[in-house]
């Protein structure tokens, strides 16, 4: 099963410490389970696109006013949700932010 891990900032998490950020080890531990992942540009550079009544509108900034913004993502291919949760729990941002685990919803289902 494929899952996306949304890597999010979280103001209630412990303070980020670069010396304790083992992201390289985490990525290496995924091996063939890793499909892709990357950091995202700051939310302040985002735009939100909507289509209403046939008109497209573009708004500067993220789609939400939350302080828990998406900072990156990883796509993994694992046996089940339990394995995805175990992998997410080892991500450094599970400690310094939060990781949202979402299963892909295949077309036609």
C-alpha positions in Angstrom: 0.0 0.0 0.0 1.2 3.5 -0.7 1.0 6.2 1.9 1.9 9.9 1.9 3.5 11.2 5.1 2.8 15.0 5.4 5.7 16.4 7.4 4.3 19.3 9.4 5.5 22.1 11.7 3.8 22.0 15.1 4.3 24.8 17.6 3.5 22.5 20.5 6.4 20.1 19.6 9.8 20.3 21.3 12.3 22.8 19.9 14.1 21.7 16.7 17.7 20.7 17.4 19.7 20.2 14.1 22.3 18.1 16.0 19.5 15.6 16.8 18.0 15.6 13.3 18.8 12.1 11.8 16.9 12.5 8.6 19.7 11.0 6.5 19.6 7.8 8.6 15.8 7.7 8.5 15.8 8.0 4.6 18.5 5.3 4.4 16.5 3.0 6.7 13.5 3.0 4.3 15.4 1.3 1.5 13.0 0.1 -1.2 10.0 1.3 0.8 10.7 4.9 -0.2 9.1 6.2 -3.4 10.0 9.9 -3.1 10.1 12.7 -0.6 11.2 16.3 -0.4 11.0 19.5 1.5 8.6 22.3 0.4 9.2 26.0 0.0 7.7 28.1 2.8 3.9 28.4 3.0 4.2 32.1 2.5 5.2 31.4 -1.1 2.2 29.1 -1.7 -0.8 30.0 -3.7 -4.3 28.5 -3.4 -6.4 27.8 -6.6 -10.1 27.6 -6.6 -12.7 27.2 -9.4 -16.2 28.6 -8.5 -19.0 29.1 -11.0 -16.6 28.6 -13.9 -14.1 31.2 -12.6 -10.6 30.4 -11.4 -9.3 32.4 -8.5 -5.7 32.4 -7.1 -5.0 33.5 -3.6 -1.6 34.1 -2.1 -0.6 31.9 0.8 -1.6 28.5 2.2 -5.1 27.1 2.1 -5.3 27.3 5.9 -4.6 29.7 8.7 -3.1 27.0 10.8 0.3 27.3 12.5 0.8 23.6 11.7 2.0 24.0 8.1 3.1 21.3 5.8 6.9 21.5 5.4 7.5 18.4 3.3 6.3 15.0 2.3 7.4 11.4 1.8 5.6 8.7 -0.3 6.2 5.2 1.0 5.1 1.7 -0.2 4.6 -0.7 2.7 2.5 -3.7 3.7 -0.1 -1.8 5.8 -1.0 1.2 7.9 0.7 -0.3 11.0 4.0 -0.3 9.1 3.4 3.2 7.8 2.8 4.4 11.4 6.0 2.7 12.6 8.0 4.4 9.9 6.4 7.8 10.6 7.2 7.4 14.3 10.9 7.2 13.5 10.9 10.4 11.3 12.7 13.2 13.1 9.7 15.5 12.6 7.5 13.2 14.6 9.5 14.6 17.5 10.1 18.2 16.3 6.7 18.6 14.5 4.2 16.1 13.5 3.7 13.5 10.7 0.3 12.9 9.2 -0.1 9.5 7.6 -2.6 9.2 4.7 -3.2 6.1 2.5 -3.6 6.6 -1.2 -7.1 6.1 -2.5 -6.7 4.2 -5.8 -8.9 5.4 -8.7 -11.9 3.4 -9.3 -12.5 2.3 -5.7 
